[in-house]
Amino acid sequence: MIERITPQLVLDGYRVGIFPMADERGAISWYSPDPRCVFELDRFHVPHSLRQTMRHELFAIRFDTAFDEVVRACADRPEGTWISRGVAVLYRELHRRGSAHSVEAWRDGALAGGLYGVTIGGAFFGESMFHHVSEASKVALVALVERLGQRGFTLLDTQWMTPHLARFGAIEIPRDEYLRRLAAAIELECDFAGPPESPKNA
């Protein structure tokens, strides 16, 4: 039941390689895909067409200025969503505690696209993304990878592979390897929200 799942329990789940998702009734289950989809940050690929879009500087990137709006937009899908009202409440509380973050692409003063996820140590667990304007979520993803690299993160978890993620160089790894990478990453001390710096105990 949703009332028995707390923000701390969600963080504890991430630490051992599982994450929550709701079904169409709002009931939450835990998942641990095998294989697991991740980005190796030093091998992230920006497609040529997106590079051209970014040169035009059509979008302004912001972090954590519209977290609730990003989550609502990610949940607003005609085909249905795993982001139930209860899930949204959990992640809003994680954001309030400094553990969940949004990356936002703005255009002409309006939120055009973005993504959100959770951080623990040097790991970023990507949850969902959306766009109202073409290419906006892709620009937000590039901004995320740049920020993670600047701050010493070592793991970007994207859960399941999709053709969209594959275009950027995402790979699948066995669960055992993922858990090894996860254990090392969460021991780092990285600050997503603060100024760029190397992890303190890398």
N, C-alpha and C positions, 0 to 999 in steps of 0.2 A: 504494500500500500504506500501511496506517495507520502503520507504523513510520517512514515517510518524511515524515509530517506532524508538525511540531513546534508547540508553542504560539506561537512567534514567527512561524511561517509563517501560522498562523491570523490573528494580528494584522495581518500584512502584507496578507493577503487582504481583511480588513475595510477597510483603508486605501484600497484600490482598488475597493471596491464588490462584492466577492465573499465568499461564506461557505460553509462545508462542511456537508454532510449525508450521512448514511450510508444505504445501501439495506438491504433485508432480509437481505442476506448480510454486512453490515458494511463493504462497500466504500464509500469516501468519494469524493464528487464535489463540484465547486465550482459555485455558482449565483450568478446575477446577474439577478434578474427585471426585466422591462421590460413594463409599468410597475412601479414600486416603491411599496410601501405605507409611508406615514409618518404620524406625527401632527405637526401644527403645534401646539406646546405652548400657545400663547395662544388656541387655538380648540378645545381639548379639551372635549368635552361629557360631562357626567355625567347620565345619565338620571334622571328624577324618582324612579322607584321605588328606584334605588340611593341617591339622596340620603336618602330616608326610612330605608333600612336603616342608613346610616352615622350617622344621628342617634342611633340606639339604641346605638352604640358596642359592637357585639357582638364585634368583632375587635381584637386588639392587633397593631400593625404593628411588625415588627422588620426589620433589615437585616443580612444577612451572618452570621446566627447559626446557620443550618442549610442552608448551600449544598448540601452533598452530598445531603441529604434532599430538597431541592427538585428537584434534577436527577433523582434516582431516581423521584420521583413524576411528573415530567413525562414520563419515559421509559416509565412503566408504563401503557400504553394497550392495550386489547384489540384495537384495529384495527391495531396495529403502530406503530413509531416510527422516526424517523430518528436518535434518540439511541442509538447503539450503545455498547457498553462502551468501545471505543476513543475515541469522541467524548466520553463522560463523563470519561475520564481526561484528555483535553486540556483540558476546561473546568475540571476540578478544579485542574489546574496553573495555569491562567490566574487562577483565584480565589486560589490561594496567592500568586501574584505581584501581586495587587491589581488585575487587569484585568477580572475577572468578578465579578458581584455578584448577590445574591438579595434579593428583597423578599418578606417572609413575613407572612401573616395567621394569627394564632394565636387559638384559642378554647378556653377552659377548659384551658390548658396544653398543648394539642395543635396541631400544624401543620394548619391547615384549608385552606390554599391559598397560592399564591404564583407567582412568576415569576423568571426569571433572564436575564441578558444580559451584554454586554461593553461596556466604556467605552474610548474613545480620545478624548482632548481633550474637546470639548463634544458628543460624539456618544454615544448609548446605542443599542446594537444588541440589540433584544429577541429572545430565542431561543425561549422556550416558557413556557407557564403551565399550571397545574393547579388543581383544587379537590377537596377531600374534602367540604366543606360549601358549600352553595349561597351564591353571591355572594362567596365569599372571594377568588377570583382577581380579581374586578372591583374589590374594595376595594384589593387590592394594586396593581392598575394605577393607580388614582387616586393612591395614595400615591407611586408611582413618578413620575408626572407632576408632582406637587407638589414632590418632592425635586429633580427635574431643573430645574424653574423656579427654585427657591431657590438653586441652585448654578450658574446661568448656562449650562446646556446649551442647545443650539439645535436638535439633531436627535434625534428618536426614530424609529428605523427598525424597522418591523415586518414587512418582507420582502414578504409577500403579503397582499392584502385578504381578509378573511372577513366574513360578516354580523355576527359578534360585534364585530369592530373597528370596522365601519362605524357601529354604534350609538353609539360614543364619538367619532365625527367624523374617523376616519382617512380619508385621501385617497390617491389614486394619482397619481404624477407620472412623467414620462418619465425613462428612465435618465440622459440627459444632464443634466437638471435635478437629479436626485438626486446625481450626481457633483459638480456645482457646490456643492450644499449640503454635501455630505460634505467636500469639500476645505476649505471655510471652517470647518466645525465642528471638524475634527481639529486645526486650528491653535490653538484655544483651550486654556487651561489651567484645567480644571475638576476639582474633587475630589468624587467621588461619596460617598466614605466620611467625609470630614471635615465640619467645621462649615459652615453656609451662608456663601457669599461670592460676589462677582461674579468672573467670569473675569479673570485678571490682565492679559490683553492684548486684551480685547474692544474 
